[in-house]
Amino acid sequence: MKSLIIILVGLTTFVCQSLFAQTVDKVEPHFWWSGMKNPELQIMLYGKNISDFRPSIDYPGIILKNTVMVTSPNYLILYLDVSKAQPGKFNITLTRERRKIAVPYELKARKESTDDIQGFDSSDVLYLIMPDRFANGDPSNDNIPMRKDYQVDRNARGARHGGDLAGIEQHLDYIKDLGVTAIWLNPVVENDMTGGSYHGYASTDFYRVDPRIGTNEDYRRLIEKAHQKGLRVVMDMIFNHCGSDHPWLSDIPSPDWFNKLDWWVLKDSTRFVQTNHAKEVYYDPYASDYDFDVLVNGWFVRTMPDLNQKNPHVAKYLMQNSIWWIEYSRIDGIRQDTYPYPDYDVMVEWCKEVMNEYPQYNIVGESWINNTIGTAFWQKDSKVNFGKNTELKSTMDFTLMGNASDIFHDQSPNGRLSRLYQHLCYDYVYPDVNNVLRFLENHDTRRFLPEMPEDLSAYKQGLAFLLTIPGTPQLYYGMEFLMYGSNNRQDVPGGWPDDNVNYFTAAGRSPIQNEAWNYMQTLLKWRQGNEIISKGKMKHFQVNQGVYVYERSYNGKSVLVIMNGASREVNLPLNRYAEVIRGKTSGKDVITKRTVALGQEIKLVPKEVLILEM
C-alpha cells in the first residue's frame, strides 16, 4: 500500500509538472520593482492554450487592470497597477474550471538612489566594442547548445569567434589605462539565430544575455566593476526589429505584431519588400506616402522582421524592457539602433518614459543620414523638425565619419581640411552640439585607415580633430592598434588564450602601433576632466594655405589647434589669428610638451598638428 501511495504521489507530481510546463513556459519580465514612477506593469505569459485561463492576483496594493488575449491562444498579457504595492513575492493565479496554476512573481525593492546610473555627456569618450571579437575570457561557453545551429570559427568572418563578457571584464584595466571613460557594447542579448548572429542585432530574447557571451549576472557584474573603475557603460538596443528565429515568429501573437507579416507567412520572395533606408522622407517636402511606408514598415533584412510599434502591446513591451535593463544592470546610457525606422510617436514616448525615471540619462539614436540638417532633425528641441520634438537627447554625426578618411589622407598640395571647416559651419542647426556623437569609424563602416600606414600623420590629425571639437567622441576598438580596411570586425590578437601575439601589451605591438597607442592615450588622458574641451566655445578660421586653425575656450582658458593639411611645409603668418592668440607669445603642445613660439609666423612641417595650451 505504501508503495502504491508513493507511486500515486509521484504520478500526481509528474502530471502537475507536465500541466504547468504546458501552460506557463515563459514570464516577461521575470520580475519588477516597486516604487517606479510609472505605476503600470505589463506581464506577458506564454504557454500552451494559456488564454483559456483567467488570471487573478491577491496581493496588497496590486490591481489587475486588464487582461489581453491576442490571436494566438498561447499568450496572455496582463496589465497591473503596482503604484501602492510594497516589495514582496506573490502568485499570479491562473484558473480554468477547477484547475489552478500558481505563477510565482516578485516585486523587488528599488534602490533608493539612481546616482550610480550616470548617463554620459561630452566629458566622456565612448569606446565601442563588439563582444564576440574583443577577447575570449571564458572558452567554456564557446560551443554551448542552442536551439539553432551555429558555427564557431575564427577564420570565418560570419561565424562566431568566441569573444565574451568575461574577456571584456578581464581587460577593464586596459580600457581604463587607455583613457576612455565609457564602454559601448554592441548588443549583448540572445541572438539564437541559424548561423549564430555574432553581431547581436537579431534579438531572439529581449530579456536574456546571449549565453555564448555570458549570463545576465555576468553582464551586471561587468557593469559594477566598470563603475568601480570610473567607467560608464552604454547598452545597444534595437526596437525596430528582432531576429527571424525569435519565438514570436514561430508562434505569432497577432497579425499586427509585425509589419507586413504576409511577407513572412507566405515566404514569397516576389512579395518581400526590404526597407528602402530613405530616412529623408521625414523632412523631404516632396516625399511620397509609398516611400515613407516602405521605410518604416519594410523589413530591415529578411532575417530581421519589422516589429509594429503601433501595436500598443508591442510598444509597451519594448519600452518596459529598456527600463528593466536600466534598473537591473545599472547601464549608464542607451544607443538605439536604426532610430528613424520604428514608429516616430512611440519613440518620442519611449524617450519621455526613460528620462522620467532617470532624468540624468542619455540616449543616442542611430540616425544614419549624410547631411547635418537631416541629422539635426532628430535631436531634442530641433528647430528643423516642423514644430515637433523627438525628445532624443543625442544623435550621431555620420557626415563626419563618411568624409573623414578621405580628408585626412588627402595628399594634394593644399589638402582638404577646408571640408572640415565647412562641415562644422553647420553645427548651428543642432540645439545641443555637445550631445552630438562624433566618430571616425564604427562596426558598420570601413576603418578610418584604408591600409596599414607607414607614418601616422593622417591618424594623428583625425584623432586630434575628433577629440578637440565640440561633441561627444566615440572610438571603435582596434583604432589604437591601427586596424585598417574593410574588415572592421577583427579579433584583437591577444584576446584568445592560444594567440601568439598580444596587442593588449606594449611588448606585443609593433613600434608604429605603440606610437599610435601612446598618442591616443596621451590625448585621452589630457581630455579627461578638461572643461575647455567638453564645455568650451569654439572659434575657427577659414583654411589658409591648407592650414586649419581653431580655438576652444572656457572660463578664461584656451586651447589652440593648428593643423596643416598640406603635403608641404607651410610658413603660416599669425596676424589673422590675433583674436585667439590674445598677445600670448607661446603655447605648450599637449603631445610633445614642447613650447611653441607664436611670433609673426609659425613654420609647420607637412601634415603637422599642434594642440597648444595657451
Summary of the structure (lengths in Angstrom):
residues: 614
radius of gyration: 27.1
end to end distance: 95.3
largest distance: 109.0
contacts: 1994
relative contact order: 0.09
helix: 31%
strand: 23%
